[in-house]
Amino acid sequence: MAEVEQLKRRVGMDSSNFSMPPGSDGPAARAKRAKKTKNRSPRPRGGQPGHDGHALAWRSSPDQVTMVGPQSCCGCGQTLAGVEGEVVARVQVFDTPPVKLQVTEYRMVQVACPACRWTTRAATPPGLAGPCCYGPNVRAATALLACAGHMSITRAADLMGVLLDVPVSTGFTGGLVKRVADRLTGFESAVKNALRAAPVLHHDESPARVAADDGDRLLYVYTARADRLLWFGAADNRGHDALDGFGILPGYRGTLVRDDYVGYATYDQDLAAVQLCCAHLLRSLRGIGELDPDGSRVQRCWTEPVMSALTDAKAAVAQAHTEGATALDPQVLDALRARYDEAVAWGIATNTHRDWPSGRHPGYTLAKRLQTRAAQVWRFTVDFAVPFTNNPCEQPQRMVKLQMKIGGCWRSVRTAARYCLIRSYLGTARNHGIHPLDALRDALSEAPGCHPETPDQSQA
């Protein structure tokens, strides 16, 4: 019976009760999720009262004014062409002019000095090479489509020709990705230094695929985030070699927000504090609760109280933060912790002698972990700067998953690392309000001494 229970748990694992990406859910998991009763908000859909809209704003000085007058009188049919009238209605249309490729020829002049007769030739402007080349706007737009458009290199080159009248080749597009990544060495060093100095750091990883010569292999995309700084990295392993090689976690002394992957535990002794992602814990608790036989509440008698205590603590922190408080009321916090500790102790007692084919019962393992690492679970209640979940770091990974879903897998770890570096640059620039085309133009600029830095440093 225990073996059957183990197999049923393995088959029933999905993104709702285990740390799996939603994209891995099969038809059965999606059907189960659709049957669940959703707690719908009483508020109507759409924007709520007081929400700032983002509609087109009227401009007092339009770029162009076109007068539209009647052609003939509606009464007698007399022509009205050329007759002056009064403006009684206005409509502003926001549109872009048809895009056509513009060719600019630079002619470098040489001049003979009237004093010494020495001939001096004007230097070619930075960024220009060969008899013909694309300008900074074309290069930036091509790099943006290839790196952030969630499409293949071929499709990015095709859209450049269709939308912008620039028939670039796939070789030019692919080479531009490498060129941008090569220019971001200074940015990567700067953003890693800034992340190591952040008081609260988020870190996470997600599996990906790389097409090697001997077949597809597993790849891991790592993400680190602190406030508006964002970094992606790629490695062919999930061990300490990769984490140490990135050079972010070694030497970090702040608060780390993470999941319970054992690889991160090595750095705990040097950290000020750790916050475990409570969203992961809630999914794990939900999965243990689903181990109950039909009609039984052996597991849910402790998993549901633990989940309730955590969600109530989250709501209490949000309410206190709204009221301007910097800490929870001690009595409220003690009551919440007492509910949590009692339910976790019950989970340990319930599953101590429960049979399981291999090792301890997963309910015992989870309850023991929640008891041992209670301080890491409840850190968000004593430090309001620490969030309840690791979502700020997990959400940017959705774009990486979308890129894999459309483009398949990368051809090597090196090409994946290039993509991650450019995504780091664009994500950080966007978080600082910098237009992506401006960011890429700066990265591709070949002016002497020009190299992109983190926005925080450039503003300083």
Residue, then its C-alpha position, 0 to 999 in steps of 0.5 A: m500500500a505504501e508503494v502504491e501511495q508513492l507511485k500515485r504521488r509521483v504520477g500526481m506531481d505537477s506545478s500546483n503541488f511540486s516545484m515544477p514549471p507550469g509548462s511541464d504540466g500534462p493534460a491531466a494536470r491541466a484538467k485537474r486545475a480546471k476542476k478546482t473551485k477558484n476563489r474569485s474576487p468580488r471586484p469586477r474585472g478590468g481597471q479599478p476605481g482610482h487606477d491611472g489609465h494609459a490612454l493616448a494623451w491629447r497634444s497641444s502642438p501636433d506635428q501636422v494639421t490637416m483641415v477638412g472642410p465640406q465639399s458642398c452644401c447639404g441644403c442646396g448643393q452649392t460647392l463650398a470649396g475655398v470658402e472659409g469656415e469655423v473649426v468645430a471638432r478635432v481628432q488627433v491620429f497617432d501613426t508612424p510614417p512609412v519606414k524607408l531605408q535612408v542612405t547617408e554617404y560620408r565623404m572624408v575630405q583631405v586638406a593641404c595645410p597652406a603653411c607646411r603643405w602637409t596633407t591631412r585627411a579627415a578621420t572616418p566617424p566611429g562605427l563606420a567601416g568598409p564601403c557600405c555598412y549599417g548604421p546604429n539604429v539598424r544594428a540596435a533594432t536587429a539586436l533587439l529583435a534577435c535577443a528580446g523578440h522571442m524569435s529565431i535569428t531567421r525570423a528576426a532578419d525577415l522582420m527587419g526587411v518587412l517592417l523596417d525596409v532593411p534586408v539584413s542577412t541571418g549571418f549579420t543578425g547572428g554575428l550582431v548577437k555575439r558583438v553585443a555580448d562581447r561589448l558587455t564585459g564591463f557591464e557584467s562585472a559592474v552588475k555582479n559587484a552591485l548584486r554582491a553589495a545589495p542588502v537583499l538578493h534573490h537567486d534561482e535556477s531553471p533547467a534548459r536544453v542545449a544541442a550538443d554533438d552527442g545529443d541534447r543535454l541539460l542546461y541550467v539558466y541562473t538568475a540573480r536579482a536585487d531591486r532593479l538589477l537583473w542578471f542571467g547566467a548559463a552553465d552545464n551543471r547545477g553544482h557548486d562549480a557553477l555557483d562559485g564560477f559566477g562569482i555572486l554568492p561567494g562573498y555575499r553577506g546580505t539576506l538571500v531569498r531562495d528555494d530550498y535547493v541544497g546547493y545554496a545551503t553552503y553559503d548560509q553560514d556567511l549570510a546575514a539571513v535566509q528567506l525560503c520561498c514560501a510559494h515553494l513551501l505552499r506547493s509542497l504542503r499541498g502535495i503532501g495533503e493530496l497523499d490522504p487516502d479517499g475520505s481521510r484527513v491524516q495529512r491535511c490535518w497538519t498541512e492546512p493549518v501550516m498553510s493557513a498560518l503562513t498565508d495569514a502571516k503574509a496578510a498581516v505583514a501587508q496590513a502592517h506595511t500599509e499602516g506604516a508599521t516597521a514590524l508586526d505586533p509581537q502578540v500577533l506574531d507569537a500567535l501565528r508562530a504558535r499555530y505554525d509550530e503546533a501544526v508542524a509538530w503534529g506533522i512530525a508525530t503523524n508521519t514518524h512511523r508511517d511506512w514509505p518504500s524508500g526512506r522517510h515518509p515525505g510528510y515527515t521530511l517536509a515537517k522536519r524541514l519546516q521545524t528545523r528551518a523555521a527562522q528561514v521560513w518566517r524571516f519576512t515577518v521580522d524584516f519587511a524588506v524581505p518578500f514572502t516569495n522568490n517571485p521577483c527572481e522567478q518571473p524574469q525566467r518566464m521570458v527565457k522559457l518562452q525563448m526556448k519554447i519558440g527557438g528550441c534549444w541553444r547550440s552550446v553553453r556559450t551561445a546560451a551565455r551570450y543570450c543571458l548576458i544580453r537579457s541581463y543588460l536589457g532587463t536592467a536597463r528596462n528596470h531603470g527606465i532606459h529604452p532598449l534601443d538606446a541601451l543597445r545603441d550604447a552597447l554597440s557604440e565604438a566611440p573611444g572609451c565608450h562602454p555600457e555600465t550599470p545604470d546606477q553607475s552611469q547616473a552616479 
